[in-house]
Amino acid sequence: MTVPTSSAPTLPGGLAAETAAPAARRPLRSRVGRGVVVALLIGFSIVFLYPFVWLVSASLKPRSDVFDNRLIPETVTFRNYVTVWQEAPMLLWLGNTLLVTVLAALAVTLSSAMVAWGFAYYRFRGRTLLFALVLGSMMLPGAVTMIPVFLIWNSLGQVDTLTPLWAGNLFGSAFYIFLLRQFFLGLPRELFEAAKIDGAGHWAMFWRIALPLCRPALVVTLLFEFQAAWTDLMRPLIYLRDSSHFTIPRGLKALVDQFGSGGEFRWEIIVTASVITTVPMIVLFFLGQRHFVAGIATGGTKG
């Protein structure tokens, strides 16, 4: 007697066969997608790294080979790193730049944090309008306020001093105020109400609770302003006259005028000084990279 076979069990197998193909193709697609992303990242990394690699390579070449476009120098010499200290007061310029940069970064971070804390924690009439005006100040080009600000510092007798390069940061920055306000808004208000019940004053809540909890944002602000002040050329060009007050960017401009296209065509000195100027920023970024990435990632999720 023949036992009849049912065709029903073939359905699940058929369905499994149909769904297995897309499932098998999915890992292949994801691998291809990851490969494309990695290739793009490598390509963009090469594009961004090439200028600095070329700069370092050029600084290790004699004058006749600076622009030969070889990344590996045919003749390697470290003489340029000795000559640049002899031809320019690099140590003095580095000291001036470090002083201005540290003061500017600390001033803008603390002042912007205090203003941001006021907008985030306190409830008062006109708060939204006032905050909108602060953000609106970012729409003003720097050229609009350049002459009035110069006249103010000139009337105070601060031209040809380092003060105008950092003291303006005592009044905060609209961008940093916005950034830090977003972090402060993400802190639970109940935390500060409990601190107030325990007897904490407004300054204690800000200094002992809010600032430590927003450390990633503070590090991001410090790094951003440190980089901006370290590479700032416009304000030193406007305010500094005496070479003993020059910062590194202003000193590089003087080196270009002396040894570059307008002078003796000693470009090996200029590229070597540029390497010395760039390295501290790279080291600083790697030291603060963890906080920098955390601050940017967290800042993007704050409402």
Backbone hydrogen bonds, N-H to C=O, Kabsch-Sander energy under -0.5 kcal/mol:
donor,donor_aa,acceptor,acceptor_aa,energy
10,T,7,S,-1.0
11,L,8,A,-2.2
13,G,9,P,-1.1
14,G,10,T,-2.5
15,L,11,L,-3.3
16,A,12,P,-3.0
17,A,13,G,-2.2
18,E,14,G,-2.3
19,T,15,L,-2.6
20,A,16,A,-1.8
21,A,17,A,-1.0
23,A,19,T,-1.5
24,A,20,A,-2.2
25,R,21,A,-2.2
26,R,22,P,-2.0
28,L,24,A,-0.8
29,R,25,R,-2.4
30,S,26,R,-2.5
31,R,27,P,-2.5
32,V,28,L,-2.3
33,G,29,R,-2.8
34,R,30,S,-2.7
35,G,31,R,-2.4
36,V,32,V,-2.4
37,V,33,G,-2.3
38,V,34,R,-2.8
39,A,35,G,-2.4
40,L,36,V,-2.5
41,L,37,V,-2.6
42,I,38,V,-2.6
43,G,39,A,-2.5
44,F,40,L,-2.8
45,S,41,L,-2.3
46,I,42,I,-2.3
47,V,43,G,-2.1
48,F,44,F,-2.4
49,L,45,S,-2.4
50,Y,46,I,-2.1
53,V,49,L,-2.6
54,W,50,Y,-2.9
55,L,51,P,-2.2
56,V,52,F,-2.6
57,S,53,V,-2.5
58,A,54,W,-2.9
59,S,55,L,-1.9
60,L,56,V,-0.6
60,L,57,S,-1.1
61,K,58,A,-1.5
65,D,62,P,-1.7
66,V,63,R,-1.0
68,D,65,D,-1.6
71,L,69,N,-0.5
77,T,60,L,-2.3
81,Y,78,F,-0.7
82,V,78,F,-0.5
82,V,79,R,-1.2
83,T,79,R,-2.7
84,V,80,N,-2.3
86,Q,82,V,-0.9
86,Q,83,T,-0.5
87,E,83,T,-2.3
88,A,84,V,-1.3
90,M,88,A,-2.4
93,W,89,P,-2.3
94,L,90,M,-2.9
95,G,91,L,-2.1
96,N,92,L,-2.5
97,T,93,W,-2.5
98,L,94,L,-2.7
99,L,95,G,-2.3
100,V,96,N,-2.5
101,T,97,T,-2.8
102,V,98,L,-2.5
103,L,99,L,-2.2
104,A,100,V,-2.6
105,A,101,T,-2.6
106,L,102,V,-2.5
107,A,103,L,-2.4
108,V,104,A,-2.3
109,T,105,A,-1.9
110,L,106,L,-2.3
111,S,107,A,-2.3
112,S,108,V,-2.0
113,A,109,T,-1.9
114,M,110,L,-2.0
115,V,111,S,-2.0
116,A,112,S,-2.8
117,W,113,A,-2.4
118,G,114,M,-1.8
119,F,115,V,-2.0
120,A,116,A,-2.0
121,Y,117,W,-2.7
122,Y,117,W,-0.6
122,Y,118,G,-1.1
124,F,122,Y,-0.6
127,R,124,F,-1.5
130,L,126,G,-2.6
131,F,127,R,-2.4
132,A,128,T,-2.1
133,L,129,L,-2.0
134,V,130,L,-1.9
135,L,131,F,-2.4
136,G,132,A,-2.3
137,S,133,L,-1.2
137,S,134,V,-0.6
138,M,135,L,-1.6
139,M,136,G,-1.7
140,L,137,S,-1.1
144,V,141,P,-1.3
145,T,141,P,-0.7
146,M,142,G,-0.8
147,I,143,A,-0.6
149,V,145,T,-2.3
150,F,146,M,-2.0
151,L,147,I,-2.4
152,I,148,P,-1.9
153,W,149,V,-2.3
154,N,150,F,-2.6
155,S,151,L,-2.2
156,L,152,I,-1.3
157,G,154,N,-1.2
158,Q,153,W,-2.6
160,D,239,Y,-2.0
161,T,158,Q,-1.1
165,L,162,L,-1.2
166,W,163,T,-1.7
167,A,163,T,-2.8
169,N,166,W,-1.7
170,L,167,A,-1.8
171,F,168,G,-1.4
172,G,169,N,-1.7
177,I,173,S,-2.6
178,F,174,A,-2.2
179,L,175,F,-2.4
180,L,176,Y,-2.8
181,R,177,I,-2.2
182,Q,178,F,-1.8
183,F,179,L,-1.1
184,F,180,L,-2.5
185,L,181,R,-2.4
186,G,182,Q,-0.8
186,G,183,F,-0.8
187,L,184,F,-1.3
191,L,188,P,-1.0
192,F,188,P,-0.7
192,F,189,R,-0.6
193,E,189,R,-1.9
194,A,190,E,-2.4
195,A,191,L,-1.7
196,K,192,F,-2.3
197,I,193,E,-1.9
198,D,194,A,-1.7
199,G,196,K,-1.3
200,A,195,A,-2.6
205,M,201,G,-2.3
206,F,202,H,-2.0
207,W,203,W,-3.2
208,R,204,A,-2.7
209,I,204,A,-0.6
209,I,205,M,-0.9
210,A,205,M,-2.5
211,L,206,F,-2.3
213,L,209,I,-1.5
214,C,210,A,-1.1
214,C,211,L,-0.7
215,R,212,P,-1.1
218,L,214,C,-2.0
219,V,215,R,-2.5
220,V,216,P,-2.2
221,T,217,A,-2.3
222,L,218,L,-2.5
223,L,219,V,-2.7
224,F,220,V,-2.7
225,E,221,T,-2.5
226,F,222,L,-2.6
227,Q,223,L,-2.4
228,A,224,F,-2.3
229,A,225,E,-3.0
230,W,226,F,-2.3
231,T,227,Q,-1.8
232,D,229,A,-0.5
237,L,233,L,-2.1
238,I,234,M,-1.7
239,Y,235,R,-2.7
240,L,236,P,-2.0
245,H,242,D,-1.9
246,F,243,S,-0.9
248,I,93,W,-0.6
251,G,247,T,-2.8
252,L,248,I,-2.8
253,K,249,P,-1.9
254,A,250,R,-1.9
255,L,251,G,-2.3
256,V,252,L,-2.5
257,D,253,K,-2.2
258,Q,254,A,-1.9
259,F,255,L,-3.8
260,G,255,L,-0.6
260,G,256,V,-1.7
262,G,256,V,-0.8
263,G,260,G,-2.0
264,E,258,Q,-1.9
265,F,260,G,-1.2
266,R,259,F,-2.5
267,W,265,F,-0.8
269,I,266,R,-1.2
270,I,266,R,-0.9
271,V,267,W,-2.5
272,T,268,E,-1.5
273,A,269,I,-2.2
274,S,270,I,-2.0
275,V,271,V,-1.9
276,I,272,T,-2.1
277,T,273,A,-1.7
278,T,274,S,-1.9
279,V,275,V,-2.3
281,M,278,T,-0.7
282,I,278,T,-1.5
283,V,279,V,-2.4
284,L,280,P,-2.4
285,F,281,M,-2.2
286,F,282,I,-2.1
287,L,283,V,-2.1
288,G,284,L,-2.0
289,Q,286,F,-0.6
292,F,288,G,-2.5
293,V,289,Q,-2.8
294,A,290,R,-2.1
295,G,291,H,-2.6
296,I,292,F,-2.2
297,A,293,V,-2.6
298,T,294,A,-2.5
299,G,295,G,-2.3
300,G,296,I,-1.4
301,T,298,T,-1.2
302,K,298,T,-0.6
302,K,299,G,-0.6
